[in-house]
Amino acid sequence: MAVKNSVSADSTKSLDFHIDCVNKGTRRFENVFQALSRMILDDSNKIKKVTVNGRNTYDFDVFRQSEKHIIGMFDEINSFVSYVKDAAEGGSSKEMAFVLIGEPGNGKTFFVDHLCALYRNFAALPENHKYTFRFNNLGKIGGYGKITSIESQTFEDPMILAMNLFDDRNINKEYLSKLGLSEKKIDELYKAYRPLGACTYYIFDQIKNFCDGDLNKIKEFIEVVPVPVSESRGTITGKYAAKDKITSSAVDLLGEESITRLLHIAETDNPYRFDLRRGALARVAGGGIHFADEIFKNKKDLVQVYLGVIQNRTIEIEGFKWPLDTLIIATSNNSEFGRFLEEKEQAPIVDRCRLTYMSHNTNYKLQKELTAYSIGSKEKTTFHSEKLHIDPNLNYAISVAMILSRMPSSDKLTPIEMMKLAAGEVAGEKSIKTLSEVINDLNIDPDITKRFGQKGLGHRNLGRSIQILLERSETQEGKCMYAGDVFKAVETVIIDYIQDPNDRIKYLNDLKIAKGLYRKNVMTTIFNAYMNEPNAVEKDVMNYVNMIIGIDAKNLGPDKVWTYRDPQTGKIIPLKIDETFIDSVEDRLGLKTKEQKQSYRTTIAKIYGQKMIKEPNYDFMDNNDLVKAVTDVRLKSDVAGAGSLVGALSNRTNEENQKLYNRMIDTMENKLGYCATCAQKTIEYFCTQDDAN
């Protein structure tokens, strides 16, 4: 067919206008992988190098920017970005689905939902709008009854239509060239060439025959329209959740023959009789994301449908084909995936998937942010609509309880050492290298559940713990979510929801360790309250650190005053070296000989030197043993020991003890963020011997 006339239409909805916009760069012709790659990688300043568990990796700011953003998941995000980039560059990933596998409640669905939200926001920007086309005035060509306008069922890009205007590719290229596209640009476009979908081709062929090849007349039938960005309609991003075996059907994915359309369509072989948008795939076929939730829970015939779609990127019904431009991302829990693998005949779909095993978050500092999500940002109230206070220690208490449950057993590291190293903190003499060795040893185990971070209490268990804490009468009556009560709530969750007896025993033991860490936090609070200063312990810990550095200084005079520049403020500060204090702290740490003490001081000085380069505000408060030793020594020197403070706070029959108690309560309420309830309960807890070891 020859080109009869190529005069461009003036309308902004015309095909020629769209081609011109693509040529000028004001509109884009790209597939979903290229769009995602641009969304994530376009700004190199938003790509950062980070160290996770002793290994360098990358972090991408696009996933960290919204109010409720993704936390952690460094390895999983890196895998996804690498997969998308490879697919965008024409690699094998473009013929694969991306599948996240892991325990329930570790954030798989949250990751995908967040990605879809980011992509919708990205596609909603004017410069990133996606376009498709519709055929109008179909009443003129007959055969469609009252149907006068038909939109591309798979939201095909107008540039796909532009590359299929003529059956002869050379004539097509000649037409595009006359519209101002360079040969290089045309060759670039044809690298992404794909045929029109069955019904689009059929209708367009009818239009061409009706117009007798007159391009001006043909273009009067074509209108370019934006693709709607709608979460509720399932366009651009859509989700298909696995259903039970009776109600699920391939129709839900692919669509089916429409009785309504058959009433209007004269030709029985017209592919438009199939309503593709009845299925979830067609609605995201124009450069969208399809989310298959719990993909391996689907029955076999649906999994086979997915296999065909993933491999060929087409919807196929009764021999008709509709090409797709879709990223397929799926989730599955470990048990369902294990069950699926046992059925050996299902191996082909696994070969077509980029599998990523998602672990739980293992960094307790990041867990605090996740815990804050679960606690909620809105103001909490009691059943009587009175303000409900949140204990300052609550987030820490829950976070360490969750993280410790995710720490595997190891001969090289204790759970606390593992937890600290995973958060980038100091763990005595144990180094991050030891943690890397432990992780490497675990991650070669064929049993996925034995790998680092793969087992533990998940985010749903965390949510249940908070729910149980809220419903307790103590919480409602005291108008406070007291941290000490959350351990009972977590224990209830472990007993009620953890089925495996070995896991249950481990988690209950981990809970005991978490209680011990909480008690150390309480000791710090009590000391700060006693000293009537929010950062009293922190100052004394840093005094010890500065004293052991200054004790060997050359400029130390006989008055034992050492002058140094504070790296945090830059000010010159005089510090009197108190050797009795230094020795007392080291005795509390169990360091008896001179050699042991010197070795410990060298270690602290080395940590100080390394940390100050990257973290000038580092305060050694993550070193629980040192913090406890300093606290004990100060309490001993000020009130003849912690035992005497316990006695004073417990026995308030005399006026002096009552004054001390009242002053500490006042400090806790006005300076440390406690309310009357959690301040009193925290002091009562300090006065007991619970969790002392």
Secondary structure, 3 states (H helix, E strand, C coil): CCCCCCCCCCCCCCHHHHHHHHHHCCCCCCCHHHHHHHHHHCCHHHEEEEEECCEEEEEEHHHCCCCCCCCCCHHHHHHHHHHHHHHHCCCHHHHCEEEEEECCCCCHHHHHHHHHHHHHHHHHCHHHCCEEEEECCCCCCCCCCCCCCEECCCCCCHHHHHCCCCCCHHHHHHHHHHCCCCHHHHHHHHHCCCCCCHHHHHHHHHHHHHHCCCHHHHHHCEEEEECCCCCCCCCCEEEEECCCCCCCCCHHHHCEECHHHHCCCCCCCCHHHEEHHHCCCHHHCEEEEEEEECHHHCCHHHHHHHHHHHHHCEEEECCEEEECEEEEEEEEEHHHHHHHHHCHHHHHHHHCEEEEECCCCCCHHHHHHHHHHHHCCCCCECCCCCECEECCCHHHHHHHHHHHHCCCCCCCCCHHHHHHHHCCCCECCECHHHHHHHHHHHCCCCCHHHCCCCCCCCHHHHHHHHHHHHHCHHHHHHCEECHHHHHHHHHHHHHHHCCCHHHHHHHHHHHHHHHHHHHHHHHHHHHHHHHCCCCHHHHHHHHHHHHHHHCCCCCCCCCCEEEEECCCCCCEEEEECCHHHHHHHHHHCCCCCHHHHHHHHHHHHHHHHHHHHHCCCCCCCCCHHHHHHHHHHHHHHHHCCHHHHHHHHHCCCCHHHHHHHHHHHHHHHHCCCCCHHHHHHHHHHHCCCCCCC
